[in-house]
Amino acid sequence: MLLQAMPAFPKKEHPAPTLRWAEGQPGCTFSRDKDGKYRYALWTADYGVILAVDSQELQLVHKRVEPFFSVHLTVRYRGPATLAVNPQIATLEFVKHFKLVQPALDPETFANQTQNDADEIEHQTQREIEKHPERREDREKFVETYQKETAEFLEFLTQHTFPPVELDRSRTEVSGWILFNAKNKWLGDWKRPEEFVLRFPLGDRVLEFPFMLPPQQGDLILRER
């Protein structure tokens, strides 16, 4: 008797195990620092990850050239082999906004979009001045300020965002900013407090950092100048 070949079914991929930050748990620390940032650290035998969030981040989001939510991440490796670190696979969940999950923005793509928006604003302003010459001075000042802010932001994207890298004994640390789009129909007015979950795949695990802004009602950091 001939045995019929059974159809091959793809194996189900099991989700990577999660390592979640929780205050008071081994390897987990929290601090309010004089630079105005809240810091959440998660340490394992091979690496440590430090999440820093500006205490005024909610106020800063819509004051930027492009609306985005930013977090600063530091990864320190102390293992015996190598550790691939890729910020582009990080996500941020806006818990109180229908649990919207935003992927990390690609700095190069974001820079191109920002430059295109700046060019379009300049063209719109020129057309407005042609129709209303009496507004020339005010509109030209506006464009000049906008172009300056855009140039500063593009430099920030180039110099200070988190780069993909492989850590080993010769390079044990990497840090930088990871940005998430804050322009979405599901993102309304900010809540008090806001709740977030940063998910950062690293090695064979997904690190989860739940955090709130502010962490406690009425929490305030006095910044050192």
C-alpha positions as a printed Julia matrix, in Angstrom:
225×3 Matrix{Float64}:
  0.0    0.0    0.0
  1.32   3.41  -0.95
  1.36   6.04   1.72
  0.15   9.42   0.58
  2.47  12.29   1.32
  1.07  14.48   4.04
  0.92  18.22   3.31
  3.65  20.2    4.98
  2.31  22.74   7.44
  4.57  25.6    8.49
  5.66  25.42  12.07
  4.07  27.97  14.31
  6.56  30.55  15.43
  6.47  30.93  19.15
  6.67  34.53  20.35
  9.92  35.49  22.02
  9.78  35.39  25.82
  9.13  38.72  27.5
 11.23  40.35  30.18
  9.17  43.12  31.81
 10.44  45.95  33.97
  8.69  46.08  37.35
  9.62  48.34  40.23
 11.16  46.45  43.12
 11.99  43.35  41.08
 15.6   42.08  40.88
 17.56  43.94  38.21
 14.98  46.77  37.96
 15.64  50.33  39.12
 13.91  53.71  38.77
 15.23  57.23  39.35
 14.18  60.87  38.99
 17.29  62.72  37.88
 18.42  66.34  37.93
 18.53  66.56  34.13
 14.72  66.35  34.11
 14.46  62.72  33.06
 12.9   59.62  34.57
 15.13  56.56  34.18
 14.09  52.92  34.16
 16.93  50.36  34.17
 16.66  46.64  33.52
 19.73  44.45  34.09
 20.45  40.82  33.21
 23.63  38.77  33.48
 24.7   39.81  29.96
 23.37  43.32  29.46
 21.65  46.32  30.92
 19.14  48.63  29.24
 18.37  52.11  30.55
 15.26  53.93  29.34
 15.22  57.71  29.89
 12.03  59.74  29.39
 11.9   63.53  29.58
  9.5   64.65  32.31
  8.16  67.31  29.89
  7.86  65.03  26.86
  4.09  65.42  26.58
  4.45  69.2   26.41
  7.3   69.01  23.89
  5.61  66.7   21.37
  3.56  69.34  19.56
  6.18  72.1   19.82
  8.47  70.27  17.42
  8.86  70.75  13.68
  7.22  67.33  13.31
  5.13  65.79  16.14
  6.9   62.78  17.62
  7.34  61.1   21.0
 10.95  60.37  21.92
 12.73  58.12  24.4
 16.45  57.81  25.05
 17.89  54.32  25.33
 21.28  53.07  26.5
 22.39  49.45  26.08
 25.46  48.17  27.97
 26.78  44.74  27.08
 28.9   42.62  29.42
 28.47  39.2   27.82
 31.13  36.92  26.31
 29.99  36.94  22.65
 28.05  39.52  20.6
 24.7   41.26  20.9
 22.83  42.7   17.9
 20.94  45.88  18.76
 18.34  47.19  16.3
 16.22  50.17  17.37
 14.05  49.94  14.25
 12.11  46.99  15.65
 11.13  48.82  18.84
  7.48  49.79  19.34
  5.61  52.16  21.65
  2.1   51.44  22.87
 -0.14  54.39  23.79
 -2.18  52.47  26.34
 -4.96  55.04  26.9
 -5.47  55.71  23.2
 -7.09  52.44  22.1
 -3.76  50.7   22.81
 -2.33  52.17  19.61
  1.1   50.68  18.83
  3.52  52.82  16.83
  6.72  51.43  15.27
 10.0   53.28  15.63
 10.58  55.91  12.96
 13.46  55.42  10.56
 15.67  58.54  10.99
 16.62  58.77   7.3
 13.03  58.46   6.08
 11.87  60.91   8.74
 14.57  63.38   7.7
 13.48  63.22   4.05
  9.84  63.74   5.05
 10.77  66.71   7.24
 12.8   68.31   4.44
  9.96  67.81   1.95
  7.51  69.42   4.38
  9.85  72.38   4.85
 10.19  72.82   1.09
  6.42  72.73   0.67
  5.91  75.36   3.39
  8.44  77.6    1.65
  6.6   77.22  -1.67
  3.22  77.9   -0.04
  4.62  81.01   1.61
  5.97  82.33  -1.69
  2.54  81.89  -3.28
  0.93  83.66  -0.33
  3.35  86.59  -0.63
  2.56  86.92  -4.34
 -1.13  87.26  -3.49
 -0.6   89.42  -0.4
  2.62  91.47  -0.74
  1.8   93.32   2.49
  2.48  90.1    4.42
  5.99  89.64   3.02
  7.93  90.65   6.14
  5.94  88.5    8.56
  5.83  85.45   6.3
  9.54  85.64   5.45
 10.38  85.79   9.16
  8.18  82.75   9.72
  9.92  80.78   6.96
 13.35  81.8    8.22
 12.53  80.57  11.73
 11.0   77.35  10.39
 14.03  76.64   8.21
 16.35  77.17  11.17
 14.33  74.77  13.35
 14.26  72.25  10.51
 18.04  72.42  10.06
 18.57  71.87  13.79
 16.17  68.94  13.78
 17.85  67.31  10.77
 21.2   67.59  12.55
 19.63  65.94  15.61
 18.35  63.06  13.48
 21.8   62.57  11.98
 23.86  62.9   15.15
 21.77  61.74  18.09
 19.33  58.99  17.08
 20.0   55.38  18.1
 22.05  53.5   15.46
 21.77  49.77  14.68
 24.94  48.15  15.99
 26.51  44.91  17.19
 28.02  45.05  20.66
 30.93  42.91  21.8
 33.97  43.19  24.05
 35.5   45.89  21.85
 32.34  48.0   21.9
 30.24  47.49  24.99
 27.8   50.42  24.92
 25.48  52.27  22.56
 22.9   54.98  23.19
 20.63  57.37  21.34
 17.09  58.61  20.81
 14.28  56.48  19.38
 11.34  58.38  17.89
  7.7   57.42  17.41
  5.07  59.17  15.31
  2.63  61.13  17.49
  0.4   62.23  14.62
 -2.48  59.75  14.44
 -6.27  59.96  14.41
 -6.4   57.78  17.54
 -4.17  60.13  19.52
 -6.36  62.81  21.05
 -5.64  65.05  24.0
 -3.12  63.7   26.47
 -4.5   61.97  29.56
 -3.33  62.51  33.14
 -1.4   60.39  33.66
 -0.51  58.93  30.28
  0.46  55.26  30.12
  2.94  53.74  27.68
  4.7   50.44  27.02
  8.03  50.46  25.19
  8.84  47.07  23.65
 12.43  46.49  22.62
 13.47  43.1   21.16
 17.0   42.25  22.27
 18.75  38.92  21.88
 16.18  36.15  22.31
 13.78  38.24  24.39
 11.47  41.22  24.14
 12.08  43.79  26.85
  8.99  45.66  28.06
  9.13  48.98  29.86
  5.72  50.14  31.13
  5.8   53.77  32.24
  3.55  56.72  32.97
  3.88  60.49  32.58
  4.05  61.68  35.23
  4.93  58.48  37.16
  2.85  59.74  40.11
  0.16  62.38  40.42
  1.76  65.81  40.83
  5.27  64.44  40.3
  7.74  67.2   39.45
 11.46  67.25  38.68
 13.43  70.42  39.34
 16.02  70.66  36.57
 19.54  71.88  37.22
 20.59  74.58  34.8
